């Protein structure tokens, strides 16, 4: 007996993981609502079998976002899987970046994704099932000079969505946090999903820090270890318990890519080592036992 096709709502489908995951899900027989702020930029998906391009901007105010989700569901029917993928990278040191740039980074990478879930959850609760997939980043696990706004936004997303997963599991709704390493998408492309501080606002005191970061981003772009097509195939199979993940439960979080596994493990070990170094001194702050 054939498995009924699932309906996916995926944000950020004009490029990167969103584009690839939409193609893969559709090719495997599922229906995809490919969401993008500007449907004209999703020409690679327009007219493809099992894919419908829909306009959705997760940065809009929550009432408008709720209305958008309500309308999508009224037109296209129930949604089984919601993938929060849209994001961008803001570079620059903390001192050099503005309050407005900070707010935009958190709006796109944290507040907007949470609002998308707030808009979708009433429908998923009503139908009694659903899966949320959050595309985070291994960057949530460590600091990185001239990229700490991005890393902080992904760290906030990590803990908020892991907490959300516990809150909604009683409604038959699952959640998986995917934390990729470096993949060969357009995320680091200066003309696409990376925003840098203008030369006019850079401070000479940070010249050395920025030079290292600029060089690293330039060298990473186009040479990342991860294959986005294979990465999205793995995401699809993990979410649907098929292929390489057949018979496996949906994980709480999925580090994606060998570099993600390495860097996340390194960060966790460093934290544990720090705890052990200061454990005895830290314990001196306790009241004596029995007091």
Backbone as numpy.savetxt, mean C-alpha at the origin, in Angstrom:
# Nx Ny Nz CAx CAy CAz Cx Cy Cz
-16.70 -28.38 -10.62 -17.56 -27.18 -10.62 -16.67 -25.93 -10.62
-16.91 -25.03 -11.54 -16.08 -23.84 -11.68 -16.28 -22.90 -10.50
-15.18 -22.26 -10.07 -15.26 -21.27 -8.98 -15.89 -20.00 -9.52
-16.92 -19.47 -8.83 -17.53 -18.21 -9.31 -16.49 -17.10 -9.36
-16.59 -16.24 -10.36 -15.63 -15.15 -10.48 -15.83 -14.14 -9.36
-14.73 -13.56 -8.91 -14.76 -12.54 -7.86 -14.77 -11.17 -8.50
-15.21 -10.18 -7.73 -15.20 -8.79 -8.19 -14.16 -8.02 -7.37
-13.19 -7.45 -8.06 -12.12 -6.68 -7.42 -12.34 -5.20 -7.67
-12.10 -4.38 -6.65 -11.98 -2.93 -6.81 -10.54 -2.60 -6.45
-9.78 -2.11 -7.44 -8.35 -1.85 -7.25 -8.08 -0.38 -7.54
-7.44 0.32 -6.60 -7.11 1.74 -6.82 -5.74 1.87 -7.46
-5.51 3.02 -8.08 -4.22 3.30 -8.69 -3.92 2.42 -9.89
-4.91 2.23 -10.75 -4.76 1.27 -11.86 -4.16 1.85 -13.13
-3.75 3.09 -13.10 -3.18 3.66 -14.32 -1.74 3.23 -14.54
-1.11 2.66 -13.50 0.29 2.23 -13.64 0.63 1.27 -12.50
1.86 0.74 -12.55 2.40 -0.03 -11.44 1.63 -1.26 -11.05
1.62 -1.55 -9.75 0.96 -2.73 -9.23 -0.52 -2.76 -9.58
-1.17 -1.61 -9.52 -2.60 -1.57 -9.81 -2.90 -2.05 -11.22
-2.13 -1.55 -12.17 -2.31 -1.93 -13.58 -2.07 -3.42 -13.77
-0.98 -3.93 -13.23 -0.64 -5.33 -13.42 -1.63 -6.26 -12.72
-2.02 -5.91 -11.49 -2.95 -6.77 -10.75 -4.30 -6.81 -11.44
-4.75 -5.68 -11.99 -6.02 -5.65 -12.72 -5.97 -6.60 -13.91
-4.88 -6.56 -14.67 -4.74 -7.43 -15.84 -4.73 -8.90 -15.43
-4.02 -9.21 -14.36 -3.90 -10.61 -13.93 -5.22 -11.15 -13.43
-5.91 -10.38 -12.60 -7.20 -10.84 -12.07 -8.20 -11.05 -13.21
-8.22 -10.13 -14.16 -9.14 -10.25 -15.30 -8.80 -11.45 -16.16
-7.50 -11.68 -16.39 -7.07 -12.81 -17.23 -7.43 -14.15 -16.60
-7.57 -14.16 -15.28 -7.91 -15.41 -14.60 -9.41 -15.56 -14.36
-10.17 -14.70 -15.02 -11.62 -14.87 -15.03 -12.40 -14.06 -14.03
-11.73 -13.25 -13.22 -12.43 -12.39 -12.27 -12.82 -11.08 -12.93
-13.79 -10.40 -12.35 -14.20 -9.07 -12.82 -13.43 -8.03 -12.04
-12.97 -7.00 -12.74 -12.15 -5.96 -12.12 -12.76 -4.58 -12.37
-12.93 -3.84 -11.28 -13.27 -2.42 -11.36 -11.97 -1.69 -11.12
-11.39 -1.20 -12.21 -10.07 -0.58 -12.18 -10.23 0.90 -11.89
-9.90 1.30 -10.66 -10.15 2.67 -10.22 -8.94 3.56 -10.45
-9.21 4.77 -10.89 -8.16 5.75 -11.11 -8.76 7.14 -11.00
-7.94 8.11 -10.60 -8.42 9.49 -10.52 -8.74 10.05 -11.90
-7.98 9.59 -12.89 -8.15 10.09 -14.25 -8.28 8.91 -15.21
-9.50 8.53 -15.58 -9.69 7.37 -16.47 -8.96 7.49 -17.80
-8.67 8.69 -18.25 -7.94 8.86 -19.51 -6.53 8.26 -19.43
-6.01 8.12 -18.20 -4.67 7.58 -18.03 -4.67 6.05 -17.93
-5.86 5.46 -18.00 -5.97 4.00 -17.89 -6.27 3.38 -19.25
-5.70 3.94 -20.29 -5.98 3.47 -21.65 -5.55 2.02 -21.88
-4.54 1.58 -21.11 -4.07 0.19 -21.25 -5.14 -0.81 -20.81
-6.12 -0.35 -20.04 -7.16 -1.24 -19.52 -8.50 -1.06 -20.22
-8.70 0.09 -20.85 -9.99 0.37 -21.47 -10.32 -0.65 -22.56
-11.50 -1.24 -22.45 -11.96 -2.19 -23.45 -11.48 -3.61 -23.25
-10.66 -3.85 -22.23 -10.19 -5.21 -21.99 -11.28 -6.06 -21.34
-11.31 -7.32 -21.69 -12.32 -8.23 -21.17 -12.23 -8.32 -19.65
-13.38 -8.29 -19.01 -13.53 -8.42 -17.55 -13.06 -7.19 -16.77
-12.69 -6.11 -17.47 -12.21 -4.90 -16.77 -13.11 -3.72 -17.10
-13.55 -3.02 -16.06 -14.29 -1.77 -16.22 -13.52 -0.68 -15.50
-13.14 0.36 -16.21 -12.43 1.48 -15.60 -13.45 2.40 -14.93
-13.20 2.72 -13.65 -14.10 3.61 -12.90 -13.28 4.76 -12.32
-13.94 5.91 -12.22 -13.26 7.05 -11.60 -13.43 7.00 -10.09
-12.32 7.07 -9.39 -12.34 7.11 -7.92 -11.08 7.82 -7.45
-11.27 8.85 -6.65 -10.14 9.58 -6.06 -10.22 9.43 -4.55
-9.36 8.61 -3.98 -9.43 8.35 -2.55 -8.99 9.55 -1.71
-8.51 10.61 -2.37 -8.13 11.83 -1.66 -9.30 12.78 -1.43
-10.45 12.49 -2.03 -11.61 13.35 -1.84 -12.19 13.20 -0.45
-13.01 14.17 -0.04 -13.63 14.12 1.28 -14.46 12.85 1.43
-14.55 12.36 2.67 -15.21 11.08 2.92 -16.65 11.04 2.40
-17.48 12.07 2.60 -18.85 11.99 2.06 -18.88 11.77 0.55
-17.98 12.45 -0.18 -17.94 12.28 -1.63 -17.43 10.89 -1.99
-16.47 10.39 -1.23 -15.94 9.05 -1.47 -17.01 7.99 -1.20
-17.78 8.18 -0.14 -18.88 7.26 0.15 -19.88 7.25 -1.02
-20.18 8.43 -1.53 -21.11 8.53 -2.65 -20.55 7.81 -3.88
-19.24 7.96 -4.12 -18.61 7.28 -5.26 -18.71 5.77 -5.13
-18.40 5.25 -3.94 -18.47 3.80 -3.71 -19.92 3.31 -3.82
-20.85 4.06 -3.24 -22.26 3.68 -3.34 -22.70 3.58 -4.80
-22.26 4.56 -5.60 -22.64 4.58 -7.01 -21.99 3.42 -7.77
-20.72 3.15 -7.50 -20.03 2.03 -8.16 -20.76 0.72 -7.88
-21.14 0.52 -6.63 -21.82 -0.73 -6.26 -23.23 -0.80 -6.84
-23.91 0.34 -6.89 -25.27 0.33 -7.46 -25.24 0.02 -8.95
-24.18 0.41 -9.63 -24.07 0.18 -11.07 -23.48 -1.20 -11.38
-22.45 -1.58 -10.62 -21.67 -2.77 -10.98 -21.91 -3.97 -10.06
-22.65 -3.78 -8.99 -22.93 -4.89 -8.09 -21.93 -5.01 -6.96
-22.07 -6.07 -6.17 -21.24 -6.26 -4.97 -19.76 -6.39 -5.30
-18.94 -5.98 -4.35 -17.48 -6.08 -4.47 -16.99 -7.11 -3.46
-16.11 -7.99 -3.90 -15.57 -9.02 -3.02 -14.22 -8.63 -2.42
-13.40 -7.95 -3.21 -12.02 -7.65 -2.80 -11.73 -6.17 -3.08
-11.26 -5.46 -2.08 -10.86 -4.05 -2.23 -9.35 -3.97 -2.06
-8.66 -3.44 -3.05 -7.20 -3.32 -2.99 -6.83 -1.84 -2.93
-6.26 -1.45 -1.79 -5.78 -0.08 -1.58 -4.35 -0.01 -2.07
-4.16 0.53 -3.27 -2.85 0.50 -3.90 -2.29 1.89 -4.20
-3.13 2.87 -4.49 -2.66 4.18 -4.93 -1.77 4.84 -3.88
-0.62 5.37 -4.32 0.32 6.03 -3.41 1.38 6.76 -4.23
2.17 7.58 -3.56 3.33 8.19 -4.22 4.41 8.43 -3.17
5.61 8.77 -3.64 6.76 8.99 -2.77 7.10 10.48 -2.72
7.14 11.04 -1.50 7.61 12.41 -1.30 9.03 12.33 -0.74
9.98 12.92 -1.46 11.35 12.94 -0.97 11.66 14.29 -0.34
12.81 14.36 0.30 13.23 15.58 0.98 13.37 15.34 2.47
14.28 16.06 3.10 14.45 15.92 4.54 13.25 16.52 5.26
13.10 16.18 6.52 11.96 16.68 7.30 11.99 18.20 7.38
13.16 18.78 7.60 13.25 20.23 7.74 12.94 20.95 6.42
13.36 20.36 5.31 13.17 21.01 4.02 11.74 20.90 3.49
11.09 19.80 3.76 9.72 19.63 3.25 8.76 20.51 4.04
7.70 20.92 3.36 6.74 21.83 3.99 5.64 21.08 4.71
4.90 21.81 5.53 3.74 21.21 6.21 2.72 20.74 5.18
2.58 21.50 4.08 1.63 21.13 3.03 2.05 19.84 2.32
3.34 19.70 2.05 3.83 18.47 1.43 3.64 17.27 2.36
3.85 17.51 3.64 3.64 16.45 4.63 2.19 16.00 4.65
1.28 16.97 4.66 -0.14 16.64 4.67 -0.55 15.90 3.40
-0.04 16.35 2.23 -0.37 15.67 0.98 0.12 14.22 0.98
1.34 14.01 1.53 1.88 12.66 1.57 1.01 11.75 2.43
0.62 12.24 3.60 -0.21 11.42 4.48 -1.64 11.29 3.96
-2.12 12.31 3.26 -3.45 12.20 2.67 -3.49 11.09 1.63
-2.50 11.05 0.77 -2.48 10.06 -0.31 -2.18 8.65 0.20
-1.27 8.55 1.16 -0.77 7.23 1.58 -1.40 6.69 2.85
-2.13 7.54 3.60 -2.68 7.08 4.87 -4.15 7.47 5.03
-4.46 8.76 5.07 -5.84 9.18 5.31 -6.78 8.72 4.19
-6.34 8.87 2.94 -7.17 8.44 1.81 -7.47 6.96 1.82
-6.46 6.10 1.99 -6.74 4.66 2.06 -7.69 4.29 3.20
-7.55 4.92 4.37 -8.47 4.62 5.46 -9.90 5.04 5.10
-10.03 6.18 4.45 -11.37 6.62 4.04 -11.98 5.69 3.00
-11.15 5.15 2.13 -11.68 4.18 1.15 -12.28 2.98 1.89
-11.60 2.49 2.90 -12.15 1.38 3.68 -13.41 1.80 4.43
-13.41 3.01 4.97 -14.61 3.50 5.67 -15.82 3.53 4.72
-15.56 3.87 3.46 -16.64 3.94 2.49 -17.10 2.57 2.04
-16.19 1.61 1.97 -16.52 0.27 1.46 -17.05 -0.67 2.53
-16.61 -0.50 3.77 -16.94 -1.47 4.81 -18.43 -1.65 5.08
-19.25 -0.60 5.05 -20.69 -0.85 5.26 -21.27 -1.87 4.28
-20.81 -1.84 3.04 -21.29 -2.78 2.03 -20.76 -4.19 2.31
-19.49 -4.30 2.69 -18.92 -5.61 2.96 -19.55 -6.22 4.22
-19.81 -5.39 5.22 -20.46 -5.91 6.43 -21.86 -6.39 6.12
-22.56 -5.65 5.27 -23.94 -6.03 4.93 -23.99 -7.35 4.18
-22.99 -7.61 3.34 -23.01 -8.86 2.58 -22.37 -10.01 3.36
-21.69 -9.69 4.47 -21.17 -10.72 5.35 -19.86 -11.36 4.92
-19.18 -10.76 3.97 -17.88 -11.29 3.54 -17.15 -10.23 2.74
-15.87 -10.45 2.57 -15.05 -9.54 1.77 -13.60 -9.65 2.18
-12.72 -9.13 1.34 -11.28 -9.13 1.61 -10.72 -7.75 1.31
-9.96 -7.21 2.25 -9.25 -5.96 2.05 -7.77 -6.28 1.86
-7.17 -5.65 0.86 -5.74 -5.84 0.59 -5.08 -4.46 0.59
-4.17 -4.25 1.51 -3.46 -2.98 1.61 -2.06 -3.15 1.05
-1.70 -2.31 0.07 -0.33 -2.34 -0.45 0.49 -1.33 0.35
1.29 -1.87 1.26 2.15 -1.04 2.08 3.54 -0.97 1.49
4.56 -1.10 2.33 5.94 -1.06 1.85 6.86 -1.56 2.95
7.97 -2.19 2.54 8.99 -2.55 3.52 9.55 -1.29 4.19
9.35 -0.13 3.55 9.83 1.14 4.11 9.17 1.47 5.44
8.07 0.81 5.76 7.41 1.03 7.05 8.27 0.58 8.22
9.32 -0.17 7.95 10.10 -0.80 9.00 11.38 -0.06 9.36
11.74 0.99 8.60 13.02 1.65 8.89 12.97 3.10 8.44
13.92 3.88 8.94 14.07 5.27 8.51 14.98 5.33 7.30
14.80 6.38 6.50 15.63 6.54 5.30 15.81 8.01 5.02
17.05 8.50 5.05 17.30 9.91 4.84 16.65 10.43 3.57
15.99 11.58 3.68 15.33 12.24 2.56 14.12 11.49 2.02
13.62 10.53 2.79 12.42 9.81 2.36 11.53 9.46 3.56
11.74 10.16 4.66 11.07 9.76 5.90 9.58 10.08 5.95
9.11 11.01 5.14 7.66 11.25 5.09 6.96 10.04 4.48
7.52 9.51 3.40 6.96 8.31 2.78 7.00 7.14 3.75
8.16 6.91 4.35 8.30 5.79 5.26 7.34 5.91 6.43
7.19 7.12 6.96 6.29 7.33 8.10 4.83 7.10 7.69
4.46 7.52 6.48 3.08 7.32 6.03 2.77 5.84 5.87
3.75 5.07 5.40 3.55 3.63 5.25 3.57 2.92 6.60
4.34 3.45 7.56 4.33 2.88 8.91 2.98 3.11 9.57
2.43 4.31 9.40 1.10 4.60 9.95 0.05 3.69 9.33
0.15 3.51 8.00 -0.79 2.64 7.30 -0.68 1.21 7.81
0.55 0.76 8.07 0.77 -0.61 8.56 -0.03 -0.86 9.83
0.16 -0.02 10.84 -0.44 -0.31 12.14 -1.93 -0.03 12.15
-2.39 0.97 11.41 -3.83 1.23 11.35 -4.57 0.08 10.69
-4.02 -0.46 9.61 -4.73 -1.53 8.90 -4.61 -2.87 9.61
-3.48 -3.12 10.28 -3.40 -4.34 11.08 -4.40 -4.29 12.23
-4.58 -3.08 12.80 -5.60 -2.92 13.84 -7.00 -3.07 13.27
-7.22 -2.50 12.10 -8.52 -2.63 11.42 -8.86 -4.10 11.20
-7.86 -4.90 10.83 -8.10 -6.32 10.57 -8.71 -7.02 11.77
-8.25 -6.65 12.96 -8.80 -7.26 14.17 -10.22 -6.79 14.44
-10.50 -5.53 14.10 -11.82 -4.97 14.36 -12.91 -5.56 13.47
-12.54 -5.97 12.26 -13.55 -6.38 11.29 -13.66 -7.89 11.09
-12.76 -8.66 11.72 -12.76 -10.10 11.43 -14.06 -10.78 11.86
-14.76 -10.21 12.84 -16.03 -10.79 13.27 -17.15 -10.62 12.27
-16.93 -9.83 11.24 -17.95 -9.60 10.21 -17.72 -10.48 8.98
-16.76 -11.40 9.06 -16.45 -12.24 7.91 -15.58 -11.55 6.88
-14.90 -10.47 7.30 -14.06 -9.70 6.39 -12.59 -9.94 6.75
-11.81 -10.30 5.75 -10.39 -10.56 5.94 -9.56 -9.36 5.49
-8.32 -9.30 5.98 -7.40 -8.24 5.54 -6.01 -8.82 5.40
-5.31 -8.38 4.36 -3.90 -8.75 4.17 -3.10 -7.49 3.83
-2.03 -7.27 4.59 -1.11 -6.17 4.32 0.06 -6.71 3.51
0.22 -6.20 2.29 1.33 -6.60 1.43 2.41 -5.52 1.53
3.63 -5.93 1.89 4.72 -4.97 2.04 5.84 -5.30 1.06
5.76 -4.71 -0.13 6.75 -5.01 -1.17 8.10 -4.37 -0.89
9.13 -4.97 -1.48 10.43 -4.34 -1.56 10.47 -3.45 -2.79
11.65 -3.32 -3.39 11.77 -2.50 -4.60 11.37 -3.31 -5.83
10.35 -2.82 -6.53 9.88 -3.46 -7.76 10.03 -2.49 -8.93
10.19 -3.02 -10.10 10.40 -2.21 -11.30 9.09 -1.62 -11.81
8.49 -0.77 -11.01 7.32 0.00 -11.41 7.75 1.44 -11.62
6.79 2.33 -11.86 7.12 3.73 -12.04 7.14 4.52 -10.75
7.12 3.84 -9.58 7.02 4.54 -8.31 8.16 5.54 -8.09
9.35 5.21 -8.57 10.51 6.09 -8.37 10.80 6.96 -9.58
9.92 6.91 -10.57 10.11 7.72 -11.77 9.81 9.19 -11.46
10.79 10.10 -11.64 10.57 11.51 -11.31 9.38 12.13 -12.02
9.00 11.58 -13.16 7.87 12.13 -13.90 6.55 11.49 -13.56
6.54 10.58 -12.60 5.31 9.84 -12.31 4.92 9.93 -10.85
5.47 9.02 -10.02 4.97 8.88 -8.66 5.96 9.29 -7.57
6.93 10.11 -7.93 7.86 10.59 -6.92 7.88 12.12 -6.96
7.76 12.74 -5.80 7.76 14.20 -5.71 8.95 14.62 -4.86
9.78 15.49 -5.38 10.97 15.92 -4.64 10.89 17.37 -4.23
11.74 17.75 -3.30 11.80 19.15 -2.90 12.47 19.95 -4.01
11.96 21.16 -4.26 12.51 22.02 -5.30 13.90 22.51 -4.87
14.81 22.69 -5.83 16.15 23.20 -5.50 16.10 24.50 -4.69
15.07 25.32 -4.94 14.98 26.61 -4.27 14.72 26.51 -2.76
14.19 25.37 -2.32 13.90 25.22 -0.88 14.89 24.29 -0.18
15.80 23.73 -0.95 16.80 22.86 -0.31 17.81 23.70 0.48
18.26 23.15 1.59 19.21 23.82 2.47 20.59 23.24 2.26
21.59 24.13 2.15 22.95 23.66 1.87 23.47 22.72 2.94
22.92 22.88 4.16 23.37 22.01 5.25 23.05 20.53 4.98
22.06 20.29 4.10 21.67 18.91 3.78 22.20 18.45 2.42
23.14 19.19 1.87 23.64 18.83 0.53 24.15 17.39 0.48
24.92 16.99 1.46 25.51 15.65 1.44 24.42 14.58 1.58
23.46 14.81 2.47 22.36 13.86 2.67 21.54 13.73 1.39
21.21 14.87 0.79 20.39 14.84 -0.43 21.13 14.24 -1.61
22.43 14.47 -1.68 23.22 13.92 -2.78 23.20 12.39 -2.74
23.32 11.83 -1.55 23.28 10.37 -1.41 21.90 9.84 -1.80
20.85 10.51 -1.32 19.49 10.07 -1.62 19.17 10.20 -3.11
19.54 11.32 -3.71 19.29 11.53 -5.14 19.97 10.45 -5.98
21.20 10.15 -5.62 21.97 9.14 -6.34 21.32 7.76 -6.20
20.86 7.46 -4.97 20.25 6.15 -4.72 18.96 5.98 -5.52
18.09 7.00 -5.51 16.83 6.91 -6.25 17.08 6.78 -7.75
18.05 7.53 -8.25 18.37 7.46 -9.68 18.87 6.07 -10.05
19.69 5.49 -9.18 20.26 4.17 -9.47 19.23 3.06 -9.30
18.30 3.21 -8.34 17.27 2.20 -8.13 16.30 2.15 -9.30
15.92 3.32 -9.84 14.87 3.38 -10.85 15.26 2.57 -12.08
14.43 1.57 -12.40 14.67 0.73 -13.56 15.58 -0.45 -13.30
16.16 -0.50 -12.10 17.07 -1.61 -11.76 16.59 -2.37 -10.51
15.35 -2.11 -10.08 14.84 -2.79 -8.89 14.82 -4.29 -9.11
14.99 -5.02 -8.02 15.07 -6.48 -8.09 13.74 -7.12 -8.44
12.64 -6.55 -7.96 11.33 -7.18 -8.09 10.70 -7.06 -9.46
10.11 -8.17 -9.93 9.36 -8.22 -11.18 7.89 -7.93 -10.85
7.34 -6.79 -11.28 5.98 -6.44 -10.88 4.91 -7.40 -11.38
5.11 -8.00 -12.55 4.13 -8.96 -13.06 4.10 -10.20 -12.16
5.27 -10.74 -11.87 5.32 -11.92 -10.99 4.85 -11.56 -9.58
5.20 -10.38 -9.11 4.76 -9.95 -7.79 3.25 -9.89 -7.69
2.60 -9.37 -8.73 1.13 -9.28 -8.72 0.48 -10.64 -8.91
1.14 -11.53 -9.63 0.63 -12.90 -9.71 0.62 -13.54 -8.33
1.67 -13.29 -7.56 1.74 -13.84 -6.20 0.67 -13.22 -5.32
0.48 -11.90 -5.42 -0.59 -11.26 -4.64 -1.93 -11.90 -4.96
-2.21 -12.07 -6.25 -3.48 -12.67 -6.66 -3.63 -14.07 -6.05
-2.60 -14.87 -6.14 -2.69 -16.25 -5.66 -2.79 -16.33 -4.14
-2.11 -15.42 -3.44 -2.21 -15.40 -1.98 -3.62 -14.98 -1.55
-4.17 -13.97 -2.20 -5.50 -13.47 -1.84 -6.59 -14.51 -2.16
-6.39 -15.26 -3.22 -7.41 -16.23 -3.65 -7.10 -17.67 -3.25
-6.00 -17.88 -2.54 -5.56 -19.23 -2.13 -5.47 -20.18 -3.33
-4.84 -19.70 -4.38 -4.64 -20.50 -5.59 -3.16 -20.55 -5.92
-2.79 -21.35 -6.94 -1.41 -21.38 -7.40 -0.43 -21.71 -6.29
0.59 -20.85 -6.11 1.62 -21.12 -5.10 1.08 -21.06 -3.68
-0.10 -20.45 -3.50 -0.69 -20.32 -2.17 -1.90 -21.24 -1.97
-2.08 -22.21 -2.85 -3.24 -23.10 -2.74 -3.22 -23.82 -1.39
-4.36 -23.76 -0.72 -4.50 -24.42 0.58 -3.96 -23.62 1.74
-3.37 -22.45 1.50 -2.81 -21.64 2.58 -3.80 -20.58 3.02
-3.74 -20.23 4.30 -4.60 -19.17 4.84 -4.09 -17.81 4.35
-4.97 -16.83 4.38 -4.56 -15.46 4.04 -3.67 -14.94 5.17
-2.46 -14.50 4.86 -1.56 -14.04 5.93 -1.96 -12.67 6.45
-1.55 -12.40 7.70 -1.75 -11.06 8.26 -0.99 -10.04 7.45
0.27 -10.37 7.13 1.03 -9.50 6.23 1.96 -10.36 5.39
2.21 -9.86 4.19 3.03 -10.58 3.22 4.19 -9.71 2.79
5.43 -10.01 3.25 6.57 -9.30 2.69 6.78 -9.82 1.27
6.85 -8.92 0.30 6.89 -9.34 -1.10 8.23 -8.99 -1.71
8.99 -10.02 -2.08 10.32 -9.82 -2.63 11.38 -10.24 -1.62
12.47 -10.77 -2.13 13.53 -11.21 -1.22 14.14 -10.04 -0.46
14.20 -8.85 -1.09 14.74 -7.70 -0.37 13.82 -7.27 0.77
12.51 -7.41 0.58 11.57 -7.09 1.65 11.77 -8.02 2.83
11.92 -9.31 2.56 12.16 -10.28 3.64 13.44 -9.94 4.38
14.50 -9.60 3.65 15.79 -9.28 4.26 15.72 -8.03 5.12
15.15 -6.96 4.56 15.14 -5.67 5.27 14.20 -5.69 6.47
13.05 -6.34 6.34 12.12 -6.40 7.47 12.71 -7.24 8.60
13.35 -8.37 8.25 13.99 -9.20 9.27 15.13 -8.44 9.95
15.89 -7.69 9.16 16.99 -6.89 9.72 16.46 -5.86 10.72
15.36 -5.20 10.36 14.78 -4.19 11.25 14.26 -4.82 12.54
13.61 -5.98 12.40 13.08 -6.66 13.58 14.21 -7.11 14.51
15.29 -7.64 13.95 16.43 -8.08 14.76 17.10 -6.90 15.46
17.20 -5.78 14.77 17.80 -4.59 15.36 16.97 -4.11 16.55
15.66 -4.15 16.42 14.78 -3.75 17.52 14.94 -4.68 18.72
14.97 -5.97 18.47 15.14 -6.94 19.56 16.49 -6.76 20.25
17.53 -6.49 19.48 18.86 -6.28 20.06 18.87 -5.04 20.96
18.19 -3.99 20.53 18.11 -2.76 21.31 17.37 -2.99 22.63
16.29 -3.78 22.56 15.53 -4.11 23.76 16.42 -4.85 24.77
17.16 -5.84 24.28 18.00 -6.63 25.18 19.12 -5.80 25.79
19.68 -4.88 25.01 20.76 -4.03 25.52 20.29 -3.17 26.69
19.05 -2.72 26.64 18.54 -1.78 27.64 17.52 -2.39 28.59
17.32 -3.70 28.51 16.28 -4.35 29.31 16.45 -4.08 30.82
17.64 -4.30 31.35 17.84 -4.17 32.80 17.66 -2.74 33.27
18.20 -1.80 32.51 18.04 -0.39 32.89 16.59 0.03 32.75
15.93 -0.42 31.71 14.51 -0.10 31.51 13.68 -0.59 32.69
13.99 -1.78 33.20 13.21 -2.39 34.28 13.36 -1.61 35.59
14.40 -0.78 35.73 14.58 0.01 36.95 13.45 1.01 37.16
12.67 1.28 36.11 11.55 2.23 36.23 10.32 1.61 36.87
10.32 0.27 37.06 9.16 -0.41 37.64 9.10 -0.20 39.15
7.88 -0.23 39.69 7.76 -0.34 41.14 8.34 -1.69 41.57
8.92 -1.77 42.77 9.38 -3.08 43.24 8.22 -4.07 43.29
8.52 -5.31 43.06 7.48 -6.35 43.05 6.71 -6.36 44.37
5.40 -6.37 44.28 4.54 -6.39 45.45 4.23 -5.04 46.03
4.83 -3.98 45.50 4.58 -2.63 46.04 3.45 -1.93 45.28
